[in-house]
Amino acid sequence: MTRWSVDPDATFVRRLGKSAEELGNISQGKTCPDIWELSNGDIAVVGTDMTEAFADRLPSDVSVGVNERLVVIPRNMAVSAKPELPDA
């Protein structure tokens, strides 16, 4: 099994799916959910930090590490990105 680790030198290449503005998911100010492909092929997700709110409801095989956050994005944003995500 190969261990995955974040590449802090990766850059933002392109938005996957539609922007929050296009989907009507705009927050107050400039904070909005988003999904981006990084230069190394990884995916960056901007969402609302719900780590503490969901902590006691995580499935038994799910854990959130001390350096991780559980984020939530609108369903319509994930659906809009689906055609741009590779199958494998």
Number of C-alpha atoms within 10 A of each C-alpha: 3 4 4 6 6 8 11 6 8 13 14 14 13 12 16 21 21 16 18 19 11 10 13 10 16 14 11 7 6 7 12 16 20 21 22 19 19 17 14 13 12 13 16 14 15 14 17 15 13 12 15 11 10 12 13 8 9 12 9 6 5 9 11 12 8 6 5 9 14 16 14 14 18 14 8 15 21 16 12 16 17 13 11 12 12 6 6 3
